[in-house]
């Protein structure tokens, strides 16, 4: 059993803050909490980024526990980590932290053979390994620096620890996988025409094999998926929409950033990563949304206590990230023909492909296409994300050009006969 867990707390201001705790007594790990507060929170990182940093520390602490290493006892002896210790830490960062059955909010269990009794799990992707190691380096540098400031420059271990800190950092950095080497890995692509048609058929509230029995749930899920496909918004952006954000007179919706909103009762608040923006709804989708508000949402008592548009059936509370994810789990389970990786973000990729197709039909220039896509997605034009989400379309066009060139060469060539 993993001896650590990450607990998410909410301050009176509405700020969500993750804390690494010991599982046995639930007490915060002092050094990890101090580091997160002093070094990370001060730089205004998102709660998800803080969570990722603490998961990296979880891997480090489990490894140190396994090796029976007390880091601060090492520092008092003028030591940090040996070459073997570093190899163990790097190796641990290549193993996944699998979800624990006891937790539902990002906590997990590290899959060492000594914890599971089984084989070591498949290594995780290089970017995640790199991120973990970078956070571990950052933490170790902070821990050593903090100790050096306490003992002072006159201490006999001071200069030795300074040099060791640099060597340990350099040693770990040398083992960070080059993410650039994996840049040619095929990017995630949206739904193809057949899968998209199947999804639209299944979620239709009138479809007899729709996986949800309750009419209100069918209607809500149908409209939410229409929003994801029609607007290309992220799942957190969808769940963050309030009724007041939708202007039914102009058929527009405001996608707004509300990080650490004290009015949001969800502990895991859906946070908008990209810039706020105003998006247009077509007349039909706007009317479907208005009908949902008036005929479904208003009849759920708990929904009257807040303004969030999408609510959980029965309780009326704002729909959670887990609740939205469960919708896609249900779809995959009830329709094996759908892609195994069907999720809200896959529909964002689908929107981008459909957008590229429409841009081609409208003869929009590449520069204007980039500006339009960035604006609708909430990206900075300098971010490069427009190119990332356009990969499938670029691949299709490149293939078409290549085949056309081959055809021309074939027609213009000479037979050997």
C-alpha positions in Angstrom: 0.0 0.0 0.0 1.3 3.4 -0.9 2.0 5.2 2.4 1.2 8.6 0.8 -1.9 10.3 -0.5 -2.7 13.8 -1.9 -5.5 15.6 -0.2 -7.1 18.6 -1.9 -8.3 21.3 0.5 -10.2 24.5 -0.1 -9.3 27.8 1.7 -12.0 30.3 2.6 -10.9 32.4 -0.3 -11.9 29.6 -2.7 -8.3 28.6 -3.5 -7.8 24.9 -3.9 -4.5 23.6 -2.7 -3.2 20.0 -2.8 -1.3 18.6 0.2 0.9 15.5 0.3 -0.1 13.5 3.4 0.9 10.2 5.1 -1.9 7.7 4.5 -1.6 6.3 8.0 -2.6 9.4 10.0 -3.5 11.9 7.3 -0.9 14.4 8.5 0.8 16.6 5.9 4.4 15.8 5.0 6.2 18.8 6.4 9.0 19.3 3.9 6.7 18.7 0.9 4.1 21.1 2.2 6.6 23.8 2.9 8.2 23.4 -0.5 4.8 23.6 -2.3 3.9 26.7 -0.3 7.2 28.6 -0.5 8.4 27.6 -4.0 5.4 26.7 -6.1 2.3 28.5 -4.8 4.3 31.8 -4.8 4.7 31.4 -8.6 0.9 31.3 -9.1 0.8 27.7 -10.5 -2.5 26.1 -11.2 -3.8 23.5 -8.8 -3.3 20.8 -11.4 0.4 21.7 -11.8 0.8 21.7 -8.0 -0.8 18.3 -7.9 1.6 17.0 -10.6 4.6 18.3 -8.6 3.4 16.6 -5.5 2.9 13.3 -7.3 6.5 13.6 -8.4 7.5 14.0 -4.8 5.4 11.0 -3.9 7.6 8.9 -6.2 10.7 10.3 -4.6 9.5 9.7 -1.0 8.4 6.1 -1.8 11.8 5.4 -3.3 13.6 6.9 -0.3 11.4 4.9 2.1 12.2 1.7 0.1 15.9 2.4 0.4 15.5 3.4 4.1 17.0 6.9 3.4 16.4 9.8 5.7 17.3 12.7 3.5 17.8 15.2 6.4 20.0 12.7 8.3 22.1 12.4 5.1 22.4 16.2 5.0 23.6 16.3 8.6 26.3 13.8 7.7 27.3 16.0 4.7 25.8 13.6 2.1 22.8 13.7 -0.2 22.3 10.8 -2.7 24.7 8.2 -4.0 24.9 7.2 -7.7 22.9 4.0 -6.8 20.2 6.1 -5.1 19.9 8.3 -8.1 19.5 5.3 -10.4 16.7 4.0 -8.1 14.9 7.4 -8.2 15.2 7.6 -12.0 14.0 4.0 -12.3 11.0 4.7 -10.1 10.0 7.7 -12.2 9.5 5.3 -15.1 6.8 3.4 -13.3 3.2 4.5 -13.2 1.2 5.5 -10.1 -2.0 3.5 -10.6 -5.3 4.7 -9.2 -6.0 3.4 -5.7 -9.5 1.9 -5.0 -9.6 3.9 -1.8 -9.3 7.2 -3.5 -11.2 9.0 -6.3 -9.5 12.3 -6.5 -6.1 11.9 -7.9 -4.5 9.7 -5.2 -2.7 6.6 -6.2 -0.6 3.6 -5.4 3.0 3.2 -6.7 3.4 -0.1 -8.5 6.6 -1.3 -7.0 6.7 -5.2 -7.0 7.2 -5.1 -3.3 3.8 -3.3 -2.9 1.8 -5.3 -5.5 3.6 -8.7 -5.5 3.4 -8.7 -9.3 5.5 -7.7 -12.3 6.7 -4.1 -12.8 4.2 -2.3 -14.9 4.9 -0.9 -18.3 7.0 2.3 -18.3 5.2 5.6 -18.7 5.7 8.1 -21.4 9.0 10.1 -21.6 7.4 13.6 -21.1 5.9 12.4 -17.8 9.3 10.9 -16.7 11.0 14.2 -17.6 8.5 16.3 -15.6 8.8 14.1 -12.5 12.6 14.3 -12.6 12.6 18.0 -13.0 10.3 18.5 -10.0 12.5 16.1 -8.0 15.6 18.1 -8.9 13.8 21.3 -7.9 12.8 19.8 -4.6 16.2 18.4 -3.8 17.9 21.8 -4.6 15.4 23.5 -2.3 15.9 21.0 0.5 19.7 21.3 0.4 19.6 25.1 0.1 17.2 25.4 3.0 19.6 23.2 5.1 22.7 25.3 4.0 21.0 28.5 5.1 20.3 27.0 8.5 23.8 25.8 9.2 25.6 28.8 7.7 28.7 29.2 5.6 31.0 28.5 8.5 29.8 24.9 9.0 32.3 22.2 7.9 29.8 20.5 5.6 28.7 23.8 3.9 31.0 23.8 0.8 30.9 20.1 0.4 27.1 20.0 0.3 27.1 22.9 -2.2 29.2 20.9 -4.6 27.2 17.7 -4.0 24.0 19.6 -4.7 25.3 20.6 -8.1 26.6 17.1 -8.9 23.3 15.4 -7.9 21.3 17.9 -10.0 23.6 17.4 -13.0 23.5 13.6 -12.6 19.7 13.5 -12.5 19.4 15.9 -15.4 21.7 13.7 -17.5 19.2 10.9 -17.1 16.1 12.9 -18.2 14.8 11.5 -21.5 14.9 13.8 -24.5 11.3 14.6 -25.2 12.3 15.9 -28.6 13.1 12.4 -29.6 9.4 11.5 -29.2 8.0 14.5 -31.1 7.3 12.3 -34.1 4.9 10.1 -32.2 1.5 10.2 -33.9 -0.6 12.8 -32.2 -4.1 12.1 -30.9 -6.6 12.4 -33.7 -10.3 13.2 -33.6 -13.2 10.8 -34.5 -13.4 9.7 -38.1 -16.6 10.1 -40.1 -18.0 6.7 -39.2 -17.3 7.0 -35.4 -18.7 10.5 -35.3 -21.9 9.4 -37.0 -22.2 6.5 -34.6 -21.7 8.7 -31.6 -24.3 11.2 -32.8 -26.7 8.3 -33.3 -26.2 6.8 -29.9 -26.6 10.0 -27.9 -29.8 11.0 -29.7 -32.4 11.1 -26.9 -34.9 9.4 -29.2 -32.5 6.5 -30.0 -34.0 3.3 -28.5 -30.6 1.9 -27.5 -29.5 5.2 -25.8 -27.5 4.0 -22.7 -29.4 6.3 -20.3 -32.9 5.5 -19.2 -34.0 8.8 -17.7 -35.2 11.3 -20.3 -33.7 14.3 -18.6 -30.2 12.7 -18.4 -30.5 11.7 -22.1 -31.3 15.2 -23.0 -28.6 16.8 -20.9 -25.9 14.4 -22.2 -27.0 14.9 -25.8 -26.7 18.7 -25.5 -23.4 18.6 -23.7 -21.9 16.4 -26.4 -23.3 18.8 -29.0 -21.5 21.6 -27.2 -18.2 19.7 -27.2 -18.5 18.9 -30.9 -19.9 22.3 -32.0 -17.6 24.6 -29.9 -14.5 22.5 -29.3 -14.3 23.6 -25.7 -12.4 21.7 -23.0 -14.3 19.7 -20.5 -13.5 22.2 -17.7 -14.7 25.0 -19.8 -18.0 23.2 -20.5 -18.5 22.5 -16.8 -17.6 26.1 -15.8 -20.4 27.7 -17.8 -23.1 29.5 -15.8 -26.6 30.2 -17.0 -25.7 33.9 -16.9 -22.9 33.3 -19.3 -25.3 32.3 -22.0 -27.1 35.2 -23.9 -30.2 33.6 -25.4 -30.9 36.9 -27.2 -27.7 36.9 -29.2 -27.1 33.2 -29.0 -23.6 33.6 -27.5 -21.8 32.0 -24.6 -19.0 33.5 -22.5 -16.2 31.0 -21.7 -14.7 32.6 -18.6 -11.7 32.0 -16.4 -12.8 31.7 -12.7 -9.9 30.0 -10.9 -10.6 29.4 -7.2 -14.1 30.7 -7.4 -15.5 30.6 -3.8 -19.0 30.2 -5.3 -18.1 26.8 -6.9 -18.9 24.1 -4.4 -16.9 21.5 -6.3 -13.6 20.6 -4.5 -12.0 19.8 -7.8 -13.0 22.9 -9.6 -13.0 22.7 -13.4 -10.5 25.3 -14.4 -10.3 27.0 -17.7 -6.7 26.7 -19.0 -7.1 28.9 -22.1 -8.1 32.5 -22.4 -11.7 33.6 -21.9 -13.7 34.2 -25.1 -17.1 34.8 -26.5 -18.4 32.0 -28.7 -21.5 31.8 -30.9 -24.2 29.1 -30.7 -26.2 28.3 -33.8 -30.0 28.8 -33.4 -30.8 25.2 -32.9 -28.2 24.5 -30.3 -29.1 27.7 -28.4 -32.8 26.6 -28.4 -31.9 23.1 -27.2 -29.8 24.7 -24.4 -32.7 27.0 -23.4 -35.1 24.1 -23.4 -32.8 22.1 -21.1 -32.7 25.0 -18.7 -36.4 25.5 -18.7 -37.7 21.9 -18.9 -35.0 19.8 -17.2 -32.7 21.8 -15.0 -35.4 23.9 -13.3 -37.2 20.8 -12.2 -34.2 19.5 -10.2 -34.5 21.2 -6.7 -30.8 21.3 -5.9 -30.1 23.1 -9.2 -31.7 26.3 -7.9 -28.9 26.8 -5.3 -26.3 27.8 -7.9 -25.9 29.2 -11.4 -23.8 26.5 -13.1 -25.5 25.3 -16.3 -24.9 21.6 -16.2 -26.1 19.7 -13.1 -26.1 16.2 -11.7 -29.3 14.3 -12.0 -31.0 13.9 -8.6 -28.9 16.2 -6.4 -28.8 19.2 -8.8 -25.2 20.0 -7.8 -22.9 21.3 -10.5 -21.8 18.4 -12.6 -18.3 17.3 -11.6 -15.3 16.3 -13.8 -15.8 12.7 -12.7 -19.5 12.9 -13.6 -18.7 14.1 -17.1 -16.0 11.4 -17.5 -18.5 8.8 -16.4 -20.7 9.7 -19.4 -17.9 8.7 -21.7 -17.2 5.5 -19.8 -20.8 4.6 -20.2 -20.7 5.3 -23.9 -17.6 3.1 -24.4 -19.0 0.3 -22.3 -22.4 0.2 -24.1 -21.0 0.7 -27.6 -17.7 -1.2 -28.1 -17.7 0.1 -31.7 -16.7 3.5 -30.4 -13.0 4.3 -30.0 -11.5 2.9 -26.8 -10.0 6.4 -26.1 -13.3 8.2 -26.5 -13.2 11.1 -24.0 -14.2 14.8 -24.0 -10.8 16.0 -25.3 -11.1 13.7 -28.3 -14.1 15.8 -29.3 -11.9 18.9 -29.2 -9.6 17.2 -31.7 -12.6 16.3 -33.8 -13.8 19.9 -33.8 -10.3 21.0 -35.0 -10.4 18.6 -37.9 -13.9 19.6 -38.9 -12.8 23.3 -38.6 -9.8 22.6 -41.0 -12.2 21.0 -43.5 -14.5 24.0 -43.4 -11.6 26.4 -43.8 -10.5 24.6 -46.9 -13.9 24.8 -48.4 -14.0 28.5 -47.6 -10.5 29.2 -49.2 -9.2 30.8 -46.0 -5.5 31.7 -46.1 -3.2 29.7 -43.7 -2.4 32.9 -41.7 -6.0 33.8 -41.2 -6.8 30.1 -40.4 -4.3 30.2 -37.6 -5.7 33.4 -36.2 -9.3 32.1 -36.3 -8.4 28.8 -34.7 -6.4 30.4 -32.0 -9.2 32.8 -31.2 -11.9 30.1 -31.1 -9.8 27.8 -29.0 -8.6 30.5 -26.6 -4.9 30.2 -27.5 -2.3 32.8 -28.0 -1.3 33.1 -31.7 2.3 32.6 -30.6 1.6 29.3 -28.7 1.9 26.9 -31.6 -1.1 25.0 -30.5 -3.0 25.7 -33.7 -0.4 23.6 -35.6 -0.6 20.7 -33.0 -4.4 20.4 -33.4 -4.2 20.6 -37.2 -1.9 17.6 -37.6 -4.5 15.2 -38.9 -5.7 17.6 -41.6 -2.1 18.4 -42.6 -1.4 14.6 -42.9 -4.5 14.1 -45.0 -3.5 17.0 -47.4 0.1 15.8 -47.5 -1.1 12.3 -48.5 -3.4 13.7 -51.2 -0.6 15.8 -52.7 1.8 12.9 -52.6 -0.7 10.6 -54.4 -1.4 13.2 -57.0 2.3 13.7 -57.7 2.7 9.9 -58.1 -0.2 9.9 -60.5 1.3 12.6 -62.6 4.6 10.8 -62.7 2.9 7.6 -63.7 1.0 9.2 -66.5 4.0 11.0 -67.8 6.3 8.0 -67.5 7.3 5.5 -70.2 6.5 1.8 -70.2 9.3 -0.7 -70.3 7.5 -2.8 -72.8 
